[in-house]
Amino acid sequence: MAKEIVQINFNFSMRRSELENAFKSLVETFARMPGLLWKVWLMNEAEKEAAGIYLFDDARSAQRYLDGEIVAGLKKNPGVSNLSMKRFGILEELTRITRGPVSPKPA
């Protein structure tokens, strides 16, 4: 099965510290999430925008996350707006050349 990238962006209305505390409460959940290989947490405080880039083992794991409780909570959060969720396949050969951490190096 092919790995899949998920990109989630949103604007937030709370203070950065409040958002970071909310993120911290989820870190262990992400660390144990089946099929999630890694997640990068992104913040643009000046624009009040946050994002996450996720690498999943496969499309099923990515969809399970998008259909799950964390994303459902994000959708309902009154402090979140302009929520955008996208899924991408990976061009592994090109990504490997530019050292993207998505596949093992060839032997």
CYANA upper distance limits for C-alpha pairs under 8 A (distance plus 0.5 A):
  1 MET  CA     57 ASP  CA      8.09
  1 MET  CA     58 ASP  CA      6.34
  2 ALA  CA     57 ASP  CA      7.51
  2 ALA  CA     58 ASP  CA      5.96
  2 ALA  CA     59 ALA  CA      7.80
  2 ALA  CA     89 GLY  CA      8.04
  3 LYS  CA     55 LEU  CA      7.48
  3 LYS  CA     56 PHE  CA      6.17
  3 LYS  CA     57 ASP  CA      5.18
  3 LYS  CA     58 ASP  CA      5.05
  3 LYS  CA     59 ALA  CA      7.36
  3 LYS  CA     89 GLY  CA      7.40
  3 LYS  CA     90 ILE  CA      7.49
  3 LYS  CA    102 VAL  CA      8.32
  4 GLU  CA     55 LEU  CA      6.35
  4 GLU  CA     56 PHE  CA      5.73
  4 GLU  CA     57 ASP  CA      7.08
  4 GLU  CA     58 ASP  CA      6.07
  4 GLU  CA     59 ALA  CA      6.30
  4 GLU  CA     62 ALA  CA      7.37
  4 GLU  CA     87 ARG  CA      7.45
  4 GLU  CA     88 PHE  CA      6.35
  4 GLU  CA     89 GLY  CA      5.56
  4 GLU  CA     90 ILE  CA      6.97
  5 ILE  CA     53 ILE  CA      7.44
  5 ILE  CA     54 TYR  CA      5.99
  5 ILE  CA     55 LEU  CA      5.20
  5 ILE  CA     56 PHE  CA      6.76
  5 ILE  CA     62 ALA  CA      8.22
  5 ILE  CA     87 ARG  CA      6.23
  5 ILE  CA     88 PHE  CA      5.55
  5 ILE  CA     89 GLY  CA      6.81
  5 ILE  CA     90 ILE  CA      7.63
  6 VAL  CA     52 GLY  CA      8.41
  6 VAL  CA     53 ILE  CA      6.35
  6 VAL  CA     54 TYR  CA      5.61
  6 VAL  CA     55 LEU  CA      7.12
  6 VAL  CA     56 PHE  CA      8.26
  6 VAL  CA     62 ALA  CA      7.36
  6 VAL  CA     85 MET  CA      7.65
  6 VAL  CA     86 LYS  CA      6.17
  6 VAL  CA     87 ARG  CA      5.05
  6 VAL  CA     88 PHE  CA      6.83
  7 GLN  CA     51 ALA  CA      7.69
  7 GLN  CA     52 GLY  CA      6.28
  7 GLN  CA     53 ILE  CA      5.24
  7 GLN  CA     54 TYR  CA      7.00
  7 GLN  CA     84 SER  CA      8.41
  7 GLN  CA     85 MET  CA      6.29
  7 GLN  CA     86 LYS  CA      5.70
  7 GLN  CA     87 ARG  CA      6.93
  8 ILE  CA     51 ALA  CA      5.83
  8 ILE  CA     52 GLY  CA      5.77
  8 ILE  CA     53 ILE  CA      7.21
  8 ILE  CA     83 LEU  CA      7.72
  8 ILE  CA     84 SER  CA      6.06
  8 ILE  CA     85 MET  CA      5.04
  8 ILE  CA     86 LYS  CA      7.00
  9 ASN  CA     49 GLU  CA      7.61
  9 ASN  CA     50 ALA  CA      6.34
  9 ASN  CA     51 ALA  CA      4.70
  9 ASN  CA     52 GLY  CA      7.15
  9 ASN  CA     82 ASN  CA      8.22
  9 ASN  CA     83 LEU  CA      6.32
  9 ASN  CA     84 SER  CA      5.67
  9 ASN  CA     85 MET  CA      7.20
 10 PHE  CA     49 GLU  CA      6.13
 10 PHE  CA     50 ALA  CA      6.08
 10 PHE  CA     51 ALA  CA      6.80
 10 PHE  CA     80 VAL  CA      6.95
 10 PHE  CA     81 SER  CA      6.40
 10 PHE  CA     82 ASN  CA      5.78
 10 PHE  CA     83 LEU  CA      4.93
 10 PHE  CA     84 SER  CA      6.80
 11 ASN  CA     47 GLU  CA      8.35
 11 ASN  CA     48 LYS  CA      5.99
 11 ASN  CA     49 GLU  CA      4.77
 11 ASN  CA     50 ALA  CA      6.74
 11 ASN  CA     80 VAL  CA      6.23
 11 ASN  CA     81 SER  CA      5.66
 11 ASN  CA     82 ASN  CA      6.39
 11 ASN  CA     83 LEU  CA      7.60
 12 PHE  CA     48 LYS  CA      6.03
 12 PHE  CA     49 GLU  CA      6.59
 12 PHE  CA     50 ALA  CA      7.79
 12 PHE  CA     79 GLY  CA      5.97
 12 PHE  CA     80 VAL  CA      5.23
 12 PHE  CA     81 SER  CA      6.85
 13 SER  CA     48 LYS  CA      7.47
 13 SER  CA     79 GLY  CA      5.55
 13 SER  CA     80 VAL  CA      7.14
 14 MET  CA     18 GLU  CA      6.84
 14 MET  CA     19 LEU  CA      7.14
 14 MET  CA     79 GLY  CA      6.71
 15 ARG  CA     19 LEU  CA      7.00
 16 ARG  CA     20 GLU  CA      6.58
 16 ARG  CA     45 GLU  CA      7.33
 17 SER  CA     21 ASN  CA      6.62
 18 GLU  CA     22 ALA  CA      6.81
 19 LEU  CA     23 PHE  CA      6.70
 20 GLU  CA     24 LYS  CA      6.56
 21 ASN  CA     25 SER  CA      6.87
 22 ALA  CA     26 LEU  CA      7.42
 23 PHE  CA     27 VAL  CA      6.96
 26 LEU  CA     30 PHE  CA      6.86
 27 VAL  CA     31 ALA  CA      6.67
 28 GLU  CA     32 ARG  CA      6.76
 29 THR  CA     33 MET  CA      6.59
 30 PHE  CA     36 LEU  CA      7.98
 30 PHE  CA     39 LYS  CA      8.43
 31 ALA  CA     36 LEU  CA      8.37
 34 PRO  CA     61 SER  CA      7.58
 35 GLY  CA     56 PHE  CA      5.88
 35 GLY  CA     57 ASP  CA      5.54
 35 GLY  CA     58 ASP  CA      7.56
 35 GLY  CA     61 SER  CA      5.74
 35 GLY  CA     62 ALA  CA      8.14
 36 LEU  CA     54 TYR  CA      7.67
 36 LEU  CA     55 LEU  CA      6.56
 36 LEU  CA     56 PHE  CA      5.00
 36 LEU  CA     57 ASP  CA      6.85
 36 LEU  CA     61 SER  CA      7.73
 36 LEU  CA     62 ALA  CA      8.34
 37 LEU  CA     54 TYR  CA      8.11
 37 LEU  CA     55 LEU  CA      5.97
 37 LEU  CA     56 PHE  CA      6.00
 37 LEU  CA     57 ASP  CA      7.04
 38 TRP  CA     54 TYR  CA      6.31
 38 TRP  CA     55 LEU  CA      5.93
 38 TRP  CA     56 PHE  CA      7.89
 39 LYS  CA     52 GLY  CA      7.16
 39 LYS  CA     53 ILE  CA      6.11
 39 LYS  CA     54 TYR  CA      4.86
 39 LYS  CA     55 LEU  CA      6.97
 40 VAL  CA     52 GLY  CA      6.11
 40 VAL  CA     53 ILE  CA      5.67
 40 VAL  CA     54 TYR  CA      6.99
 41 TRP  CA     50 ALA  CA      8.30
 41 TRP  CA     51 ALA  CA      6.78
 41 TRP  CA     52 GLY  CA      5.37
 41 TRP  CA     53 ILE  CA      7.38
 42 LEU  CA     50 ALA  CA      6.01
 42 LEU  CA     51 ALA  CA      5.35
 42 LEU  CA     52 GLY  CA      6.23
 42 LEU  CA     53 ILE  CA      8.44
 43 MET  CA     48 LYS  CA      8.34
 43 MET  CA     49 GLU  CA      6.60
 43 MET  CA     50 ALA  CA      4.95
 43 MET  CA     51 ALA  CA      6.90
 44 ASN  CA     48 LYS  CA      6.46
 44 ASN  CA     49 GLU  CA      5.64
 44 ASN  CA     50 ALA  CA      6.57
 45 GLU  CA     49 GLU  CA      6.84
 45 GLU  CA     50 ALA  CA      8.29
 55 LEU  CA    102 VAL  CA      8.02
 56 PHE  CA     61 SER  CA      6.71
 56 PHE  CA     62 ALA  CA      6.28
 57 ASP  CA     61 SER  CA      7.17
 57 ASP  CA     62 ALA  CA      8.42
 58 ASP  CA     62 ALA  CA      7.02
 59 ALA  CA     63 GLN  CA      6.61
 60 ARG  CA     64 ARG  CA      6.56
 61 SER  CA     65 TYR  CA      6.84
 62 ALA  CA     66 LEU  CA      6.86
 62 ALA  CA     87 ARG  CA      8.46
 63 GLN  CA     67 ASP  CA      6.55
 64 ARG  CA     68 GLY  CA      6.45
 65 TYR  CA     69 GLU  CA      8.42
 65 TYR  CA     70 ILE  CA      8.10
 65 TYR  CA     71 VAL  CA      7.74
 66 LEU  CA     71 VAL  CA      6.33
 67 ASP  CA     71 VAL  CA      7.34
 67 ASP  CA     72 ALA  CA      7.68
 68 GLY  CA     72 ALA  CA      6.76
 69 GLU  CA     73 GLY  CA      6.51
 70 ILE  CA     74 LEU  CA      6.81
 71 VAL  CA     75 LYS  CA      6.71
 72 ALA  CA     76 LYS  CA      6.94
 73 GLY  CA     77 ASN  CA      6.56
 74 LEU  CA     80 VAL  CA      7.39
 75 LYS  CA     80 VAL  CA      7.87
 75 LYS  CA     83 LEU  CA      7.88
 90 ILE  CA     95 THR  CA      8.13
 91 LEU  CA     95 THR  CA      6.56
 92 GLU  CA     96 ARG  CA      6.33
 92 GLU  CA    102 VAL  CA      7.68
 92 GLU  CA    103 SER  CA      7.50
 93 GLU  CA     97 ILE  CA      7.03
 94 LEU  CA     98 THR  CA      7.05
 95 THR  CA     99 ARG  CA      6.65
 95 THR  CA    100 GLY  CA      5.52
 95 THR  CA    101 PRO  CA      8.42
 95 THR  CA    102 VAL  CA      7.94
 96 ARG  CA    100 GLY  CA      6.11
 96 ARG  CA    101 PRO  CA      8.02
 96 ARG  CA    102 VAL  CA      7.93
 96 ARG  CA    103 SER  CA      7.40
 96 ARG  CA    105 LYS  CA      7.58
